[in-house]
Amino acid sequence: MMPDHNCKSTGFGSFRIDMKKKLAEYCRSLDIGYVGIAPAEPYHDFGKTWRRQVEKGYISGFEERDTAKRVYPELTLEDARSVIVCLFPYYTKTDDHPETGDDPGTDGRANIAKYARSIDYHIIIMEKLERIAMFLEDNIDGFRWKAFADSGPFSDRYLAWKAGLGFRGINGHIITDKYGSYVFIGYILNNFPFEADDPQDRTCLQCLECVRKCPGQCIMGDFTINPKRCKSYITQKKGGLSPEDIQILKKHDLIWGCDVCQDVCPHNRNVHSTPMKEFREDLLYSVDIDGLKRISNREFRKKYGNRSFSWRGKEILIRNHEIIHGR
């Protein structure tokens, strides 16, 4: 039987505290140093901000369309009581230099963003989250859960902030002291009442360097962005591109993603390299465009299907390269 979550007894209170400690210890055994708890309660503050963004058209189309599902956790898991939020740092010391783009890992310049150089982060994160959930199933009777890696109804960055794992950047990122903003976010919505952590009462330095350097000028300066002007969004956009999209795409050599607002951020100076071997191994810095043109779609999926840049197919990568390099 599931412990009585409404029970005020010392026994259950001790069990709840003990389970939170065990959760943190187990996460550390998986090289996950940042884990926190967000409450599974209506996120009315987020809902208010989100509705303003929708009114302004500051949406990418990748988000959950039902606003209620973004605000009310019980619409996703009926008896939701808390959200376990984990951060997965991915920066490596072999990443290209933020000022020059020189890539010590290859003979040339990198042409894909840092986040896309390892095996697909969705695969890595979901494997870790499922292991955490199974660990909790073994320790908590009746434990129910749903895990998400950049695919759930909620704002990942909002949950990470609510769980006390970082502070807000004016570029929209969640920022940590140890790894800067080079982190992925995964979370487990569940029916156990883990005690929630407190959000950090601070923001980034608001130096506005990211605002000035953004290729698409998509950073509004009020902790919101217009994703449709974000170069990373445009590199993933299917179909024809507008003249404005093309001009933004040409401002930086990356054919997939964009690192500018992170690379110029002072909070990302001297950050630690990821301790997670999954983000240090089998790194790919550049996609060979001439090679892409010679292979079929089936061969592309076989070669790159486990990479996060593969989901749009090879033609989008070729299109972006030809726009940027004029051929």
N, C-alpha and C positions, 0 to 999 in steps of 0.2 A: 504493500500500500504506500501511496505517496504520503509523506509527513504532512500533518495538518498545518497549512501555511498560515492559518489564522491563529494558530496556537501561540500564546504569549509565554509559554513555560520557558524556564531557564534551559531545559533540555534541548528544545528545538532552536533556541537562540544560539546556543553553543554549537550545534550541528551546522547551522547556517554560516557562522563565522569560520568554523573549521573547513567547510567545503570551499569557501572563498580562498582560503590559504592553500588548500590542495589544488584548486584550479590554477592559481598563480604558479605554484611549484611545477605542475604538469606542463604548463605553457613554457616555462623556462627550459624544461627538458627537451622541448621542441625548438629551442632557440628563439622563442617568442618572449621578448622582454617587456613589451608593452601590452598589457591586458587590463581592461577596466570594465566597469558595469554601468550601463545606462538604464534608467528606469523604463519599464514598459507602460508608460502612461501617455495620455494625449499630448502631442507635441504642438501645442497651440501657438507658441512663439515661432516655430518653424513654419507652421501653416500660414501665419500672417505674412511672413517674409516671402514664402513661396507664391502666394496669391499676387503679391505685388510684382514679382518677377514674371508671372504669367501675363499679367496685364500689360507689361512693357514688352513682352515678346522675348524675354531673356530665358528661353528654353531651347534645348537641343533636339528634343523629340525622342531621346533615349530614356527619359525619365518615366516613372509610373504616371500614367495619365489621370488616374483616379486620385484626386487630392485627399479624399477621406482615408484612403489606404496609406498615404504618406504621413498622416497625422495620428491615426488610431491603430496601435499595434494589434489589438484583438481582432481586427478584420483579416489579419494574416495568420495569427495563431490564437484561437478562441480564448484559451486560458493563459495567455502570455503574462509573465510576472517580471521579467527582466531581460536585458540584452547584454550578452557577453561580446565585447568589442576588442578585436586584436589588431595590432599594427604589424606590418611586415616590411621592414626596411629592405631596399633593393640597390642602394648606391654601392658601387665598388670603386676602389682606387684606380682601376684601369679605365674608368669612364673618361670621355674626352674632356679636354681643358675647357672651362666655361668661356674663356675669352677668345681663344683661337680656333676651337673646334678640332685641334690636332688630337688624333686618337692613337695613343701608344699601343693599343691592342692590334692595330692593323697598319698596313703600309699607306693607307689614304685617310680620308676624312669619313667619320661615321655619317650614315645617311638615315638612320632610324633613331628615335628618341630612346633615352636611357631605360625607360620602363619596359620597352619592347625587346630588349636584347637577350633576355633569358628565355627559358621555356615559358609558355603562356602562364602569366601570374594567376589566372583564374584556376588553372589546374593545380598549381602549387598550394594556393590558399585553401581551396575546397578540401584537398587531402588533409591539410592540417586541421581545419575546422571539424571535419568528420571524425578525426582521431580524438579531438577534445570532447566532442559530443558523446562518442562511445565510452570514453573514460568516465564521463558524468553519468551515463546510463548504468555503468557498473557500480556507481557509488550512491546514486539517488533513485529510490524506487519510483517508478512512474514518470521518469524524466521524459519530457516531450520537447521537441525542438525543430527549428528550421534554420538552415545555414545559408548565407548569401555572400558572394564575392563579386561586388560590382554588378549585381543583378537583382537586388532586392527592391522593395517598394520605398524604402526610406533613403534619406540623404546620408551616405556613408560618413561624410565629413562632419555633419551635424551630430551623428551618434558618437563619433570619436571625441568630439568636444564635450558632449554631455557626459561621457564616461571618464572625463578628466585626463585624457591621454595627450592632449596638445592644446595649442592656442590658435586662434584664427589669424590667417594672413589676409591682407587686403586683396591678394590675388586669388582668394577663394580656397586656398589650400589649408590643410591642418598642419601645424608646424610643431615639431618636437625639439627638445634641447639637444638630444644626442644625434639624431639622424636628420634633422632639419625637416623638410617637406618631402624627402624622397622615401615615402612610405605608401604601401598599399593598405587598404582597410578591408577587413572581413568581420562578419558578426553572426552571432547565433541568438536568434529569438527563442526564448524558452519559458517553461512554466515553473521554474524554481525562483523563489524571491531572494536572489542574491542582493545584498545591500548595495545600493547605488553609490557611485563615487561622485565627487563634486567637480563641476567644470572649473577650469582655470580662469581666474579673473584678470586676464590680460590679453593683449593682442600683439601683433607684430609691431615692428618699429615704425611702420607707416612712412618709410623713407620715400615711397613712390617711385623707386627705381624700376620696379616691375611695370608700373603704369607707363613710364616713359619709354621703356625698351620693348614692350609688347608689339610684335609685328602687326597685329590686327587692331591694336588699341581697344581691346575687348574688356580691359579691367577698368571698372567704373570709378574706383576710388572710394567706394562706400561698402566694401566687403561683398560686392556682387560683381558678376561678370556677364557679358553678353556672349554666350557660347557660340553664337553663329558667326562671330568675328574672330573666334579663337583659331589660330592656325592648326592646332591639333585636330579640332573638329573638321576643318576644311579638308585636311589630308584624308579624312575618313568619309567624306561626303560623296555619295554616288551620283551618277548623272552628270550633266553639264555644270560647269562652274560659271558664276557671274564674273564680269570684269573686275569687280572689287575683290572677289575670292582669289582670282588669279594674281592680282597685285600683292595681296597678303601672302600667298603661297611663295612668291618669288623673293620675299625678303629674307629667307633663311634656307639653307641647303637641305634640311631634313625633309625627306619625302614621306615620312610617317611620324606623326606626333610633333611636339614642340617642347623644348626645354628652357626657353629664354627666361620666362618669369621666375623659374627656379634657380637657374644658373646665376642670375644677377642678384638674387636675394641674399642679404648679409647674414641671415639666419642659416644659410647653407654653406657658409665658409667653415672649413676645418671640421666637417661632420664626420662621424665614424663610418667606416665601411660596414656593410651588412654582415652579421654573424651567420647568416643562413646560407648554407652551401648551395642550395637550389638556385640562388640568385647570383652565385659566383661561378657556376659551372656552365659549360656549353654556351658561352656568350657569342652572340652574333652582332657585329657592329654595323655592318653594311650589307645591303642586298644588291647582288650583281644584276643590274638591269639588263645587260646584254644576254645574260644567262636566262633571265625570265622570258625574254622574247623568243627563246629557242625551245622552251618546254611547254607542254600542254597544261591545261587546267588540272587534269588528273595528276600529272607529275608535280605540279606546284603544290597541290594539297598533300601529296605524299612526302614531299621534302620539307614543307613549311607549315603543315597543318597543326603542329603543336606550338606555333608561335602566335602571339597575340595580334600581330599585324596581318595575319593571313585571312581573317574572316571576310574581308571585302573582296578578296581575290587579287590576282596578279595585275589585272588591267588598271586598277586604281593606282597601284604603285608605279606602273609604267607611265600613266597619265601625269602623275605628280612630278616624276623625274623629267619628263619632256617639257612640262611647263616651266619648271625651275631652270633647266639647262638649255631651253630653247631648241630641243631636238627630240 
